[in-house]
Amino acid sequence: MNSLVTITGRMMLAATIVSTALTAVAPAAQAAGFPAEGRPVRIVVGFPPGGGADVLARSVAPGLAAKLSANVIVENRPGAGGLTATEYVAKSAPDGYTLYIATPGSFTIWPNLRKLNYDPSKDFAPISTLVTMPNLLVVSPNTPYKTVQDLVDAAKKPDAQINYASGGVATIGQIAGEQFKMMTGLKMMHVPYKGTTPALTDVMAGLVPLTFCDPTAKGMIDSGKLRLLAVTTSKRSPLFPDTPTMAEAGVPGYDLMNWYGIVAPAGTPAPIIKQLNEALVEAMAQPEVRDRLAAAGMEATSSTPQGFGQLMATERAKWGKLVQQADMRAE
């Protein structure tokens, strides 16, 4: 009898070990089946074609497709300063087939302006940072402003009415403009657009005198359609080595870095997040990808999912203070 109990106990223990082992490998097996043959992975962009987020997505997609052995498509869903697409992705199936180019606006600025239909810290699974870059203070070549000081002097005149454009409410372009206003004591009116491209179009036409944009405007600057006055980071950009920083141009302490990363809906299995992270890290390390992004003024980078999550949390707190100090409104 004792022998039978011992054997039965051993059998139950063995069954438990096997069950535990199967449970442990189940996620790995699930990740191994991702992506399914013939099913594309989508990278959603919350802005129109031509802007920084769009350029990034289209630069990364081929490398990610090669690493995943799958078709990767870019889908533009512009609107509401990126909120339309962000809400869409937050409600998408957490299966790894819908990814999103995360920008500061939707993940660090909008949450400080109003209650949203998503929680940036709970409704998304960070995967990796992708690029960092400065913003650029550019003006229409039709303006008389040749330096930042020219702009400051003009804006301080009693009858001055100077507007600045951005790619939308709560975008990093608006934050850059509001920080500039606060640090110089200027009064300027914010003119939001539905994306960087239409904002730049009106600045080039002289309808709005200036904007803070990402470095994808380099071609317009090189061709003389825009005049570059300064970069927003504390160090000069290798893409514009002769252009002063805002601090060098007369606004001491001004320092703003732009970044883009990639996320998935919360609940996406950890093995799939790991697989996507590894694929993106490898893709971002490819010389052709780094060169393509460098030509657009972006420095290719990557991180762990945890590292990207921490970056967004830190930035959310940082810009929350500026939103309060500048009394920014959800226009």
C-alpha positions as CSV (number, residue, x, y, z in Angstrom):
1,M,0.0,0.0,0.0
2,N,2.8,2.4,1.0
3,S,4.5,1.5,-2.3
4,L,1.4,2.3,-4.2
5,V,1.0,5.7,-2.5
6,T,4.7,6.4,-3.2
7,I,4.3,5.6,-6.9
8,T,1.1,7.6,-7.1
9,G,2.7,10.5,-5.4
10,R,5.7,10.4,-7.8
11,M,3.3,10.2,-10.8
12,M,1.4,13.3,-9.6
13,L,4.7,15.2,-9.0
14,A,5.9,14.3,-12.5
15,A,2.6,15.4,-13.9
16,T,2.9,18.7,-12.1
17,I,6.4,19.2,-13.4
18,V,5.3,18.5,-17.0
19,S,2.3,20.8,-16.6
20,T,4.5,23.6,-15.2
21,A,7.0,23.1,-18.0
22,L,4.3,23.2,-20.7
23,T,2.9,26.4,-19.1
24,A,6.4,28.0,-19.1
25,V,6.9,27.2,-22.8
26,A,3.4,28.2,-23.9
27,P,4.3,31.9,-24.3
28,A,7.5,31.0,-26.2
29,A,5.4,28.8,-28.5
30,Q,3.0,31.7,-29.0
31,A,5.8,34.0,-29.8
32,A,7.3,31.4,-32.2
33,G,4.1,31.5,-34.2
34,F,4.2,35.3,-34.6
35,P,3.8,36.7,-37.1
36,A,1.5,34.2,-38.8
37,E,2.3,33.6,-42.5
38,G,0.5,36.0,-44.7
39,R,-0.6,38.4,-41.9
40,P,0.9,41.8,-42.1
41,V,2.1,43.9,-39.2
42,R,0.9,47.5,-39.2
43,I,2.7,50.5,-38.0
44,V,0.2,53.2,-37.3
45,V,1.2,56.9,-37.6
46,G,-0.9,59.6,-36.1
47,F,0.0,62.3,-38.6
48,P,-0.1,62.9,-42.4
49,P,2.6,61.6,-44.7
50,G,5.8,63.6,-44.9
51,G,6.2,64.5,-41.2
52,G,8.9,63.1,-38.9
53,A,6.8,60.2,-37.5
54,D,5.9,59.1,-41.0
55,V,9.4,59.3,-42.3
56,L,10.6,57.2,-39.3
57,A,7.9,54.6,-39.8
58,R,8.7,54.2,-43.5
59,S,12.4,54.0,-42.8
60,V,12.0,51.3,-40.1
61,A,9.4,49.2,-41.8
62,P,11.7,47.4,-44.4
63,G,14.2,46.4,-41.7
64,L,11.5,45.2,-39.3
65,A,9.9,43.3,-42.1
66,A,13.2,41.5,-42.9
67,K,13.7,40.6,-39.2
68,L,10.2,39.3,-38.8
69,S,10.0,37.7,-42.2
70,A,6.6,39.4,-42.6
71,N,5.0,42.2,-44.5
72,V,5.1,45.5,-42.6
73,I,2.8,48.3,-43.7
74,V,2.5,51.9,-42.6
75,E,-0.9,53.3,-42.0
76,N,-1.5,57.1,-41.5
77,R,-4.4,58.1,-39.2
78,P,-4.0,61.8,-38.8
79,G,-6.3,63.9,-36.6
80,A,-6.6,65.8,-33.3
81,G,-2.8,66.2,-32.8
82,G,-2.2,62.5,-32.8
83,L,-5.1,61.6,-30.5
84,T,-7.3,59.9,-33.1
85,A,-4.6,57.3,-33.9
86,T,-3.6,56.9,-30.3
87,E,-7.1,56.1,-29.2
88,Y,-7.5,53.7,-32.1
89,V,-4.3,51.8,-31.2
90,A,-5.3,51.7,-27.5
91,K,-8.4,49.8,-28.4
92,S,-6.8,47.5,-31.0
93,A,-6.2,43.8,-30.4
94,P,-3.1,43.2,-28.2
95,D,-1.7,40.6,-30.6
96,G,1.4,42.3,-32.0
97,Y,0.0,43.1,-35.4
98,T,-0.8,46.7,-34.6
99,L,2.1,48.9,-33.5
100,Y,2.2,52.7,-33.1
101,I,4.8,55.4,-33.5
102,A,4.7,57.1,-30.1
103,T,5.4,60.8,-30.0
104,P,5.7,63.2,-27.1
105,G,2.3,64.8,-27.7
106,S,0.0,61.8,-27.2
107,F,2.2,60.2,-24.4
108,T,3.6,63.1,-22.4
109,I,1.8,66.4,-23.2
110,W,-1.9,65.6,-23.9
111,P,-2.2,63.7,-20.6
112,N,-1.4,66.9,-18.8
113,L,-4.0,69.0,-20.6
114,R,-7.2,67.0,-20.2
115,K,-8.9,63.7,-19.4
116,L,-8.3,61.3,-22.3
117,N,-10.0,58.2,-23.6
118,Y,-6.8,56.3,-22.9
119,D,-4.2,56.1,-20.2
120,P,-0.7,56.4,-21.7
121,S,0.8,54.5,-18.7
122,K,-1.7,51.6,-18.7
123,D,-3.1,51.2,-22.2
124,F,0.2,50.6,-24.0
125,A,3.1,48.3,-23.9
126,P,6.4,50.1,-24.6
127,I,8.7,48.3,-27.1
128,S,11.6,50.7,-27.8
129,T,12.7,54.2,-28.4
130,L,13.6,54.7,-32.1
131,V,15.2,58.1,-32.6
132,T,16.1,61.3,-30.8
133,M,16.5,64.7,-32.5
134,P,16.4,68.5,-31.9
135,N,13.5,70.7,-33.0
136,L,14.3,73.5,-35.3
137,L,13.2,77.1,-35.1
138,V,12.5,78.1,-38.7
139,V,11.0,81.2,-40.2
140,S,9.7,82.2,-43.6
141,P,12.4,83.6,-45.8
142,N,9.9,86.5,-46.4
143,T,10.4,87.7,-42.8
144,P,13.3,90.0,-41.8
145,Y,14.4,87.7,-39.1
146,K,18.0,86.5,-39.6
147,T,18.7,85.6,-36.0
148,V,16.8,84.6,-32.8
149,Q,17.6,88.0,-31.4
150,D,15.9,89.7,-34.5
151,L,12.8,87.7,-33.7
152,V,12.9,88.5,-30.0
153,D,13.3,92.3,-30.7
154,A,10.4,92.3,-33.2
155,A,8.1,90.4,-30.8
156,K,8.8,92.9,-28.0
157,K,7.6,95.9,-30.0
158,P,4.3,97.2,-28.5
159,D,2.3,96.7,-31.6
160,A,3.8,93.3,-32.5
161,Q,1.5,90.4,-33.4
162,I,3.6,87.4,-34.1
163,N,2.1,83.9,-34.5
164,Y,3.8,80.6,-34.5
165,A,2.6,77.4,-36.2
166,S,2.8,73.8,-34.9
167,G,1.8,70.4,-36.1
168,G,-1.1,70.4,-33.7
169,V,-2.2,71.1,-30.2
170,A,-0.1,69.4,-27.5
171,T,2.6,68.5,-30.0
172,I,6.3,68.9,-29.1
173,G,6.3,71.9,-31.5
174,Q,3.8,73.7,-29.3
175,I,5.8,72.8,-26.2
176,A,8.9,74.3,-27.9
177,G,7.0,77.4,-28.7
178,E,5.6,77.8,-25.3
179,Q,9.0,77.3,-23.7
180,F,10.4,79.9,-26.0
181,K,7.7,82.4,-25.0
182,M,8.2,81.7,-21.3
183,M,12.0,82.0,-21.4
184,T,11.9,85.3,-23.4
185,G,8.8,86.9,-22.0
186,L,7.3,87.2,-25.5
187,K,3.6,87.2,-26.4
188,M,3.0,85.0,-29.4
189,M,-0.2,83.3,-30.7
190,H,-0.2,79.6,-31.3
191,V,-1.6,78.4,-34.6
192,P,-2.1,74.6,-34.6
193,Y,-2.3,72.6,-37.8
194,K,-3.2,69.0,-38.6
195,G,0.4,67.9,-39.0
196,T,3.8,69.3,-39.6
197,T,3.6,69.3,-43.4
198,P,0.6,71.7,-43.6
199,A,2.2,73.9,-41.0
200,L,5.5,74.1,-42.9
201,T,3.5,74.8,-46.1
202,D,2.0,77.9,-44.6
203,V,5.3,79.1,-43.1
204,M,7.0,78.8,-46.4
205,A,4.2,80.8,-48.0
206,G,4.6,83.5,-45.3
207,L,1.1,83.0,-43.9
208,V,2.6,82.3,-40.5
209,P,6.1,83.6,-39.8
210,L,7.6,80.8,-37.8
211,T,7.4,77.3,-36.4
212,F,9.3,74.8,-34.3
213,C,9.6,71.6,-36.5
214,D,11.6,68.4,-36.7
215,P,14.6,68.0,-38.9
216,T,12.7,66.5,-41.8
217,A,12.5,70.1,-43.0
218,K,16.2,70.0,-44.0
219,G,15.4,69.8,-47.7
220,M,13.2,73.0,-47.4
221,I,16.0,74.7,-45.5
222,D,18.7,73.7,-48.0
223,S,16.6,75.0,-50.9
224,G,16.0,78.3,-49.2
225,K,12.3,77.8,-48.7
226,L,12.8,78.1,-44.9
227,R,15.4,80.0,-42.9
228,L,16.8,78.1,-39.9
229,L,17.6,80.2,-36.8
230,A,18.5,77.7,-34.1
231,V,18.2,74.1,-32.8
232,T,16.5,73.4,-29.5
233,T,19.0,71.0,-28.0
234,S,21.8,71.9,-25.7
235,K,24.4,70.7,-28.3
236,R,24.6,71.6,-31.9
237,S,23.2,69.1,-34.4
238,P,25.6,67.3,-36.7
239,L,23.2,67.9,-39.5
240,F,23.4,71.7,-39.0
241,P,26.8,72.2,-37.5
242,D,26.9,75.9,-38.3
243,T,23.5,76.6,-36.6
244,P,23.6,77.8,-33.0
245,T,21.6,76.3,-30.2
246,M,18.9,78.3,-28.7
247,A,21.1,78.9,-25.7
248,E,24.0,80.2,-27.9
249,A,21.5,82.3,-29.8
250,G,20.4,84.2,-26.7
251,V,18.0,82.1,-24.7
252,P,20.2,80.6,-21.9
253,G,19.1,77.3,-20.4
254,Y,16.8,76.4,-23.4
255,D,17.1,72.7,-24.0
256,L,14.4,70.5,-25.7
257,M,15.0,67.1,-27.2
258,N,12.4,65.4,-29.4
259,W,12.0,61.6,-29.6
260,Y,9.9,59.0,-31.2
261,G,9.4,55.4,-30.1
262,I,7.2,52.4,-30.8
263,V,4.5,50.8,-28.6
264,A,1.8,48.1,-28.8
265,P,-1.6,47.9,-27.1
266,A,-1.4,46.8,-23.5
267,G,-1.8,43.1,-23.0
268,T,0.4,42.2,-25.9
269,P,2.1,39.0,-24.8
270,A,5.5,39.6,-23.3
271,P,7.3,37.1,-25.7
272,I,5.9,39.1,-28.6
273,I,7.1,42.4,-27.1
274,K,10.5,40.8,-26.6
275,Q,10.6,39.5,-30.2
276,L,9.6,42.9,-31.6
277,N,12.1,44.7,-29.4
278,E,14.9,42.4,-30.6
279,A,13.9,42.9,-34.2
280,L,13.7,46.6,-33.9
281,V,17.1,46.8,-32.1
282,E,18.7,44.9,-35.0
283,A,16.9,47.0,-37.6
284,M,17.9,50.3,-36.0
285,A,21.5,49.1,-36.0
286,Q,21.6,48.6,-39.8
287,P,23.9,51.2,-41.5
288,E,21.3,51.9,-44.2
289,V,18.6,52.6,-41.7
290,R,20.9,54.9,-39.6
291,D,22.1,56.7,-42.7
292,R,18.5,57.2,-44.0
293,L,17.4,58.6,-40.6
294,A,20.5,60.7,-40.2
295,A,19.7,62.4,-43.6
296,A,16.4,63.3,-42.0
297,G,18.1,64.7,-38.9
298,M,17.3,61.8,-36.7
299,E,19.7,59.9,-34.5
300,A,18.8,56.2,-34.6
301,T,18.6,54.7,-31.1
302,S,17.0,51.8,-29.3
303,S,16.2,50.8,-25.7
304,T,14.6,48.1,-23.6
305,P,10.8,48.3,-23.2
306,Q,11.4,49.3,-19.6
307,G,13.8,52.0,-20.6
308,F,11.4,53.5,-23.1
309,G,8.6,53.4,-20.5
310,Q,10.8,55.2,-18.0
311,L,11.6,57.9,-20.6
312,M,7.9,58.6,-21.2
313,A,7.1,58.8,-17.5
314,T,10.0,61.2,-16.9
315,E,8.9,63.4,-19.9
316,R,5.3,63.3,-18.8
317,A,6.3,64.8,-15.4
318,K,8.6,67.4,-17.0
319,W,6.1,68.7,-19.5
320,G,3.3,68.7,-16.9
321,K,5.2,71.4,-15.1
322,L,5.6,73.5,-18.2
323,V,1.9,73.0,-19.1
324,Q,0.9,74.5,-15.7
325,Q,3.5,77.3,-15.8
326,A,2.5,78.3,-19.3
327,D,-1.2,77.9,-18.6
328,M,-1.6,75.8,-21.8
329,R,-5.2,74.9,-22.8
330,A,-6.6,72.1,-24.7
331,E,-7.7,74.2,-27.7
